[in-house]
Amino acid sequence: MKKLTLLFLLSLGLSSFKFLSGDCGSLLFFKEGTSTTMATYNDDGKLTGTVKTLYTAVSKTPSGLSVKAQQESFDKKGKSAYKADYTIRCEKGILLFDMKMMMPDQQSDTYKDFEMTMEGNEKEIPSDFVVGSSLKDSNIKFKFKTKEGMEMAMMNMAVKISNRKVATKESVTTSAGTFDCYKITEDMEIKTLFTTKMKTTTWFNMEVGTVKSETYKDNGKFKGRTELTAINR
């Protein structure tokens, strides 16, 4: 993800930041041709794949900007496994992420040959973070059918992201560099034929987006992590 000019504020002992003057164009999300690469690792620390996102086709909206993102996933050997497009909007200084990017990584390849429709709300990243504050929940339903139009009700999926908290502010180092991040914790519930619950921790930097994330089972057992490994501008 991309770069943004920041204004860091300290108030009442709580850390927060804002987009300078709500200027969406200062984020590299909205600089055409920029890209990021994320690497994913399992619970043993072994590489399982990478995800590259290219940002294209920036356009103005009445209250901000919108950008198309082209995402491609690769397996651990570098073979392309899945492609998807989604949209990021910046409206009055608030980042809004298209629901498509909330499809769990482990599900994306399974559903790649089916037509998908969605309903729900976008995932928000506010223009200012305050340590200890709560963020808005997100609820998404994915419905699938074959290319011929046959509904696949047994494949439908609902994702609920809740209990989102800004836990603290930390410095995080990856092979892409060192970044000041806000640590966000949240609960995720995925309903298909059965229900899976997990917890995620994300380190988010308003200059480059997600720097690192970790996933845990509902019982707290570590499942794996994702890290930012490259930024191309």
Contacts in CASP RR format, 6 or more apart in sequence:
PFRMAT RR
TARGET T0000
AUTHOR 0000-0000-0000
METHOD contacts of the structure
MODEL  1
MKKLTLLFLLSLGLSSFKFLSGDCGSLLFFKEGTSTTMATYNDDGKLTGT
VKTLYTAVSKTPSGLSVKAQQESFDKKGKSAYKADYTIRCEKGILLFDMK
MMMPDQQSDTYKDFEMTMEGNEKEIPSDFVVGSSLKDSNIKFKFKTKEGM
EMAMMNMAVKISNRKVATKESVTTSAGTFDCYKITEDMEIKTLFTTKMKT
TTWFNMEVGTVKSETYKDNGKFKGRTELTAINR
1 28 0 8 1.000
1 29 0 8 1.000
1 36 0 8 1.000
1 53 0 8 1.000
1 208 0 8 1.000
1 209 0 8 1.000
1 210 0 8 1.000
1 228 0 8 1.000
2 27 0 8 1.000
2 28 0 8 1.000
2 29 0 8 1.000
2 30 0 8 1.000
2 31 0 8 1.000
2 34 0 8 1.000
2 36 0 8 1.000
2 55 0 8 1.000
2 207 0 8 1.000
2 208 0 8 1.000
2 209 0 8 1.000
2 231 0 8 1.000
3 26 0 8 1.000
3 27 0 8 1.000
3 28 0 8 1.000
3 31 0 8 1.000
3 34 0 8 1.000
3 207 0 8 1.000
3 208 0 8 1.000
3 233 0 8 1.000
4 19 0 8 1.000
4 26 0 8 1.000
4 27 0 8 1.000
4 28 0 8 1.000
4 29 0 8 1.000
4 206 0 8 1.000
4 207 0 8 1.000
5 19 0 8 1.000
5 20 0 8 1.000
5 23 0 8 1.000
5 26 0 8 1.000
6 17 0 8 1.000
6 18 0 8 1.000
6 19 0 8 1.000
6 20 0 8 1.000
6 206 0 8 1.000
6 207 0 8 1.000
7 17 0 8 1.000
7 18 0 8 1.000
7 19 0 8 1.000
7 20 0 8 1.000
8 15 0 8 1.000
8 16 0 8 1.000
8 17 0 8 1.000
9 15 0 8 1.000
9 16 0 8 1.000
9 17 0 8 1.000
9 18 0 8 1.000
9 128 0 8 1.000
14 130 0 8 1.000
14 131 0 8 1.000
14 132 0 8 1.000
15 129 0 8 1.000
15 130 0 8 1.000
15 131 0 8 1.000
15 169 0 8 1.000
15 182 0 8 1.000
16 128 0 8 1.000
16 129 0 8 1.000
16 130 0 8 1.000
16 131 0 8 1.000
17 128 0 8 1.000
17 129 0 8 1.000
17 206 0 8 1.000
18 127 0 8 1.000
18 128 0 8 1.000
19 26 0 8 1.000
19 27 0 8 1.000
19 90 0 8 1.000
19 93 0 8 1.000
19 127 0 8 1.000
19 206 0 8 1.000
20 26 0 8 1.000
22 92 0 8 1.000
22 93 0 8 1.000
22 127 0 8 1.000
24 30 0 8 1.000
24 64 0 8 1.000
24 65 0 8 1.000
24 90 0 8 1.000
24 93 0 8 1.000
25 31 0 8 1.000
25 65 0 8 1.000
25 90 0 8 1.000
27 90 0 8 1.000
27 206 0 8 1.000
27 207 0 8 1.000
28 34 0 8 1.000
28 55 0 8 1.000
28 207 0 8 1.000
28 208 0 8 1.000
28 231 0 8 1.000
28 233 0 8 1.000
29 55 0 8 1.000
29 67 0 8 1.000
29 88 0 8 1.000
29 90 0 8 1.000
29 95 0 8 1.000
29 209 0 8 1.000
30 55 0 8 1.000
30 58 0 8 1.000
30 65 0 8 1.000
30 67 0 8 1.000
30 90 0 8 1.000
31 55 0 8 1.000
31 58 0 8 1.000
31 233 0 8 1.000
32 55 0 8 1.000
32 56 0 8 1.000
32 57 0 8 1.000
32 58 0 8 1.000
32 67 0 8 1.000
33 54 0 8 1.000
33 55 0 8 1.000
33 56 0 8 1.000
34 54 0 8 1.000
34 55 0 8 1.000
34 231 0 8 1.000
34 232 0 8 1.000
34 233 0 8 1.000
35 52 0 8 1.000
35 53 0 8 1.000
35 54 0 8 1.000
35 55 0 8 1.000
35 231 0 8 1.000
35 232 0 8 1.000
36 52 0 8 1.000
36 53 0 8 1.000
36 208 0 8 1.000
36 228 0 8 1.000
36 230 0 8 1.000
36 231 0 8 1.000
36 232 0 8 1.000
37 50 0 8 1.000
37 51 0 8 1.000
37 52 0 8 1.000
37 53 0 8 1.000
37 228 0 8 1.000
37 229 0 8 1.000
37 230 0 8 1.000
37 231 0 8 1.000
37 232 0 8 1.000
38 50 0 8 1.000
38 51 0 8 1.000
38 52 0 8 1.000
38 53 0 8 1.000
38 210 0 8 1.000
38 226 0 8 1.000
38 227 0 8 1.000
38 228 0 8 1.000
38 229 0 8 1.000
39 47 0 8 1.000
39 49 0 8 1.000
39 50 0 8 1.000
39 226 0 8 1.000
39 227 0 8 1.000
39 229 0 8 1.000
40 47 0 8 1.000
40 48 0 8 1.000
40 49 0 8 1.000
40 50 0 8 1.000
40 51 0 8 1.000
40 105 0 8 1.000
40 224 0 8 1.000
40 225 0 8 1.000
40 226 0 8 1.000
41 47 0 8 1.000
41 48 0 8 1.000
41 224 0 8 1.000
41 225 0 8 1.000
41 226 0 8 1.000
41 227 0 8 1.000
42 48 0 8 1.000
42 223 0 8 1.000
42 224 0 8 1.000
43 221 0 8 1.000
43 222 0 8 1.000
43 223 0 8 1.000
43 224 0 8 1.000
45 224 0 8 1.000
45 225 0 8 1.000
46 76 0 8 1.000
47 76 0 8 1.000
48 75 0 8 1.000
48 76 0 8 1.000
49 73 0 8 1.000
49 74 0 8 1.000
49 75 0 8 1.000
49 76 0 8 1.000
49 78 0 8 1.000
50 73 0 8 1.000
50 74 0 8 1.000
50 78 0 8 1.000
50 229 0 8 1.000
51 71 0 8 1.000
51 72 0 8 1.000
51 73 0 8 1.000
51 74 0 8 1.000
51 105 0 8 1.000
51 226 0 8 1.000
52 71 0 8 1.000
52 72 0 8 1.000
52 74 0 8 1.000
53 69 0 8 1.000
53 70 0 8 1.000
53 71 0 8 1.000
53 72 0 8 1.000
54 69 0 8 1.000
54 70 0 8 1.000
54 71 0 8 1.000
54 72 0 8 1.000
55 67 0 8 1.000
55 68 0 8 1.000
55 69 0 8 1.000
55 70 0 8 1.000
55 88 0 8 1.000
56 67 0 8 1.000
56 68 0 8 1.000
56 69 0 8 1.000
56 70 0 8 1.000
57 67 0 8 1.000
57 68 0 8 1.000
58 65 0 8 1.000
58 66 0 8 1.000
58 67 0 8 1.000
59 65 0 8 1.000
59 66 0 8 1.000
59 67 0 8 1.000
60 66 0 8 1.000
61 89 0 8 1.000
61 91 0 8 1.000
63 91 0 8 1.000
63 92 0 8 1.000
64 89 0 8 1.000
64 90 0 8 1.000
64 91 0 8 1.000
64 92 0 8 1.000
64 93 0 8 1.000
65 89 0 8 1.000
65 90 0 8 1.000
66 87 0 8 1.000
66 88 0 8 1.000
66 89 0 8 1.000
66 90 0 8 1.000
67 87 0 8 1.000
67 88 0 8 1.000
67 89 0 8 1.000
68 85 0 8 1.000
68 86 0 8 1.000
68 87 0 8 1.000
69 85 0 8 1.000
69 86 0 8 1.000
69 87 0 8 1.000
69 88 0 8 1.000
69 98 0 8 1.000
69 101 0 8 1.000
70 83 0 8 1.000
70 85 0 8 1.000
71 83 0 8 1.000
71 84 0 8 1.000
71 85 0 8 1.000
71 86 0 8 1.000
71 101 0 8 1.000
72 80 0 8 1.000
72 82 0 8 1.000
72 83 0 8 1.000
73 80 0 8 1.000
73 81 0 8 1.000
73 82 0 8 1.000
73 83 0 8 1.000
73 105 0 8 1.000
73 108 0 8 1.000
73 109 0 8 1.000
74 80 0 8 1.000
74 81 0 8 1.000
75 81 0 8 1.000
81 109 0 8 1.000
82 108 0 8 1.000
82 109 0 8 1.000
82 112 0 8 1.000
84 100 0 8 1.000
84 101 0 8 1.000
84 103 0 8 1.000
84 108 0 8 1.000
85 100 0 8 1.000
86 97 0 8 1.000
86 98 0 8 1.000
86 99 0 8 1.000
86 100 0 8 1.000
86 101 0 8 1.000
87 98 0 8 1.000
88 95 0 8 1.000
88 96 0 8 1.000
88 97 0 8 1.000
88 98 0 8 1.000
89 95 0 8 1.000
89 96 0 8 1.000
89 122 0 8 1.000
90 96 0 8 1.000
92 127 0 8 1.000
93 127 0 8 1.000
94 124 0 8 1.000
94 125 0 8 1.000
94 126 0 8 1.000
94 127 0 8 1.000
95 124 0 8 1.000
95 125 0 8 1.000
95 126 0 8 1.000
95 127 0 8 1.000
96 122 0 8 1.000
96 123 0 8 1.000
96 124 0 8 1.000
97 122 0 8 1.000
97 123 0 8 1.000
97 124 0 8 1.000
97 125 0 8 1.000
98 122 0 8 1.000
99 118 0 8 1.000
99 120 0 8 1.000
99 121 0 8 1.000
99 122 0 8 1.000
99 123 0 8 1.000
99 138 0 8 1.000
99 140 0 8 1.000
100 118 0 8 1.000
101 123 0 8 1.000
102 123 0 8 1.000
102 138 0 8 1.000
102 140 0 8 1.000
102 159 0 8 1.000
102 161 0 8 1.000
103 111 0 8 1.000
103 142 0 8 1.000
103 159 0 8 1.000
104 159 0 8 1.000
104 188 0 8 1.000
104 190 0 8 1.000
107 157 0 8 1.000
107 190 0 8 1.000
111 142 0 8 1.000
111 144 0 8 1.000
111 155 0 8 1.000
113 147 0 8 1.000
114 144 0 8 1.000
114 145 0 8 1.000
114 146 0 8 1.000
114 147 0 8 1.000
114 152 0 8 1.000
114 155 0 8 1.000
115 144 0 8 1.000
115 145 0 8 1.000
115 146 0 8 1.000
115 147 0 8 1.000
115 149 0 8 1.000
116 142 0 8 1.000
116 143 0 8 1.000
116 144 0 8 1.000
117 142 0 8 1.000
117 143 0 8 1.000
118 140 0 8 1.000
118 141 0 8 1.000
118 142 0 8 1.000
118 143 0 8 1.000
119 140 0 8 1.000
119 141 0 8 1.000
119 143 0 8 1.000
120 138 0 8 1.000
120 139 0 8 1.000
120 140 0 8 1.000
120 141 0 8 1.000
121 136 0 8 1.000
121 138 0 8 1.000
121 139 0 8 1.000
121 140 0 8 1.000
122 138 0 8 1.000
123 138 0 8 1.000
123 161 0 8 1.000
124 135 0 8 1.000
124 136 0 8 1.000
124 138 0 8 1.000
125 135 0 8 1.000
125 204 0 8 1.000
125 206 0 8 1.000
126 135 0 8 1.000
129 166 0 8 1.000
129 182 0 8 1.000
130 166 0 8 1.000
131 166 0 8 1.000
131 167 0 8 1.000
131 168 0 8 1.000
131 169 0 8 1.000
131 182 0 8 1.000
132 165 0 8 1.000
132 166 0 8 1.000
132 167 0 8 1.000
133 165 0 8 1.000
133 166 0 8 1.000
134 164 0 8 1.000
134 165 0 8 1.000
134 166 0 8 1.000
135 164 0 8 1.000
135 165 0 8 1.000
135 166 0 8 1.000
135 184 0 8 1.000
135 186 0 8 1.000
136 164 0 8 1.000
137 160 0 8 1.000
137 161 0 8 1.000
137 162 0 8 1.000
137 163 0 8 1.000
137 164 0 8 1.000
138 159 0 8 1.000
138 160 0 8 1.000
138 161 0 8 1.000
139 158 0 8 1.000
139 159 0 8 1.000
139 160 0 8 1.000
139 161 0 8 1.000
140 158 0 8 1.000
140 159 0 8 1.000
140 160 0 8 1.000
140 161 0 8 1.000
141 156 0 8 1.000
141 157 0 8 1.000
141 158 0 8 1.000
141 159 0 8 1.000
142 156 0 8 1.000
142 157 0 8 1.000
142 158 0 8 1.000
142 159 0 8 1.000
143 151 0 8 1.000
143 156 0 8 1.000
144 151 0 8 1.000
144 152 0 8 1.000
144 155 0 8 1.000
144 156 0 8 1.000
145 151 0 8 1.000
145 152 0 8 1.000
146 152 0 8 1.000
154 193 0 8 1.000
155 192 0 8 1.000
156 192 0 8 1.000
157 190 0 8 1.000
157 191 0 8 1.000
157 192 0 8 1.000
158 190 0 8 1.000
158 191 0 8 1.000
159 188 0 8 1.000
159 189 0 8 1.000
159 190 0 8 1.000
159 191 0 8 1.000
160 188 0 8 1.000
160 189 0 8 1.000
160 191 0 8 1.000
161 186 0 8 1.000
161 187 0 8 1.000
161 188 0 8 1.000
162 186 0 8 1.000
162 187 0 8 1.000
162 189 0 8 1.000
163 185 0 8 1.000
163 186 0 8 1.000
163 187 0 8 1.000
164 184 0 8 1.000
164 185 0 8 1.000
164 186 0 8 1.000
165 184 0 8 1.000
165 185 0 8 1.000
165 186 0 8 1.000
166 182 0 8 1.000
166 183 0 8 1.000
166 184 0 8 1.000
167 183 0 8 1.000
167 184 0 8 1.000
167 185 0 8 1.000
167 201 0 8 1.000
168 182 0 8 1.000
168 183 0 8 1.000
169 180 0 8 1.000
169 181 0 8 1.000
169 182 0 8 1.000
169 183 0 8 1.000
170 180 0 8 1.000
170 181 0 8 1.000
170 183 0 8 1.000
170 203 0 8 1.000
171 178 0 8 1.000
171 179 0 8 1.000
171 180 0 8 1.000
171 181 0 8 1.000
172 178 0 8 1.000
172 179 0 8 1.000
172 181 0 8 1.000
172 203 0 8 1.000
172 205 0 8 1.000
172 211 0 8 1.000
172 212 0 8 1.000
173 179 0 8 1.000
174 211 0 8 1.000
174 212 0 8 1.000
174 227 0 8 1.000
174 228 0 8 1.000
174 229 0 8 1.000
175 227 0 8 1.000
175 229 0 8 1.000
175 230 0 8 1.000
176 208 0 8 1.000
176 211 0 8 1.000
176 227 0 8 1.000
176 228 0 8 1.000
176 229 0 8 1.000
176 230 0 8 1.000
176 231 0 8 1.000
179 203 0 8 1.000
179 205 0 8 1.000
179 207 0 8 1.000
179 208 0 8 1.000
179 211 0 8 1.000
180 205 0 8 1.000
181 203 0 8 1.000
181 204 0 8 1.000
181 205 0 8 1.000
181 211 0 8 1.000
181 212 0 8 1.000
182 203 0 8 1.000
182 204 0 8 1.000
182 205 0 8 1.000
183 201 0 8 1.000
183 202 0 8 1.000
183 203 0 8 1.000
184 201 0 8 1.000
184 202 0 8 1.000
184 203 0 8 1.000
184 204 0 8 1.000
185 199 0 8 1.000
185 200 0 8 1.000
185 201 0 8 1.000
185 202 0 8 1.000
186 199 0 8 1.000
186 200 0 8 1.000
186 202 0 8 1.000
187 197 0 8 1.000
187 198 0 8 1.000
187 199 0 8 1.000
187 200 0 8 1.000
188 197 0 8 1.000
188 198 0 8 1.000
188 199 0 8 1.000
188 200 0 8 1.000
189 195 0 8 1.000
189 196 0 8 1.000
189 197 0 8 1.000
190 196 0 8 1.000
190 197 0 8 1.000
190 198 0 8 1.000
197 217 0 8 1.000
197 218 0 8 1.000
198 215 0 8 1.000
198 216 0 8 1.000
198 217 0 8 1.000
198 218 0 8 1.000
198 223 0 8 1.000
199 215 0 8 1.000
199 216 0 8 1.000
199 217 0 8 1.000
199 218 0 8 1.000
199 220 0 8 1.000
200 213 0 8 1.000
200 214 0 8 1.000
200 215 0 8 1.000
200 216 0 8 1.000
201 213 0 8 1.000
201 214 0 8 1.000
201 216 0 8 1.000
202 210 0 8 1.000
202 212 0 8 1.000
202 213 0 8 1.000
203 210 0 8 1.000
203 211 0 8 1.000
203 212 0 8 1.000
203 213 0 8 1.000
204 210 0 8 1.000
204 211 0 8 1.000
205 211 0 8 1.000
208 228 0 8 1.000
208 231 0 8 1.000
209 228 0 8 1.000
210 226 0 8 1.000
210 228 0 8 1.000
211 227 0 8 1.000
211 228 0 8 1.000
212 225 0 8 1.000
212 226 0 8 1.000
212 227 0 8 1.000
212 228 0 8 1.000
213 225 0 8 1.000
213 226 0 8 1.000
214 222 0 8 1.000
214 224 0 8 1.000
214 225 0 8 1.000
215 222 0 8 1.000
215 223 0 8 1.000
215 224 0 8 1.000
215 225 0 8 1.000
216 222 0 8 1.000
216 223 0 8 1.000
217 223 0 8 1.000
END
